[in-house]
Amino acid sequence: MSTRRLAAILLAMTLLLAGCLTDEDEDKQFSISDSPAPVTDNNNDELADILMEYGEIAWSELRIEMHDSDSDPRICYPSSQDILSDCTYDEDGDTYWNEGETVTIREGKGVCSGPESDIGGCKMTFQIKTIDSEGEESLLQELEVTVE
C-alpha cells in the first residue's frame, strides 16, 4: 500500500471518529398532523402539530418555515418573542425540543382563511431546519399537511 493511500485512510478514519464525517441531523425525525381545532377566519388558529419522533434540537438552533402555494416562505417564531409573525409555536420550559414532544403551529395573520380553507383546507409544507452559530442552515425534514 502506498504512503499516500495509507495517509488518506488514516485521515478519513480520524475525521470519522471525530464526528466530522457524520451527519448528526440524520438522528432527528418528525411527523405532522392537522391540529384537531378547526380553522376559522380569525387569527391565531392552530394549524398543525409537529411531533419530534426522535432526536433533540436546542430551541436556539431551531427554524421552522411555512410554505403554501400563495406566498413566499414564512418563518415561524416562538410565541414568547414579541414579533408579529404569520406563524408561531410555543417552546416548553427547557432548552431543547425533545423526542416525544409536540410543537403546535399557530397562524398569526389569517394564513389559512378564506375560500381555500372552506374547500378541502389549505395544503401547507413545513420545513424543519437548524441554524448553527455561523448562520448556516441545515434542512432536517420537509413535512406536508392539509390544514382544515
Stockholm file with secondary structure:
# STOCKHOLM 1.0

chainA/1-148         MSTRRLAAILLAMTLLLAGCLTDEDEDKQFSISDSPAPVTDNNNDELADILMEYGEIAWSELRIEMHDSDSDPRICYPSSQDILSDCTYDEDGDTYWNEGETVTIREGKGVCSGPESDIGGCKMTFQIKTIDSEGEESLLQELEVTVE
#=GR chainA/1-148 SS CCHHHHHHHHHHHHHHHTTSSSCGGGGCEEEEEECSSCCCSSSSCEEEEEEEEECEEEGGGEEEEEEETTSSCEEEEETTSCCCCSEEECCCSSSEEETTCEEEEEESSCTTCSHHHHTTCEEEEEEEEEECTTCCEEEEEEEEEEEC
#=GC SS_cons         CCHHHHHHHHHHHHHHHTTSSSCGGGGCEEEEEECSSCCCSSSSCEEEEEEEEECEEEGGGEEEEEEETTSSCEEEEETTSCCCCSEEECCCSSSEEETTCEEEEEESSCTTCSHHHHTTCEEEEEEEEEECTTCCEEEEEEEEEEEC
//
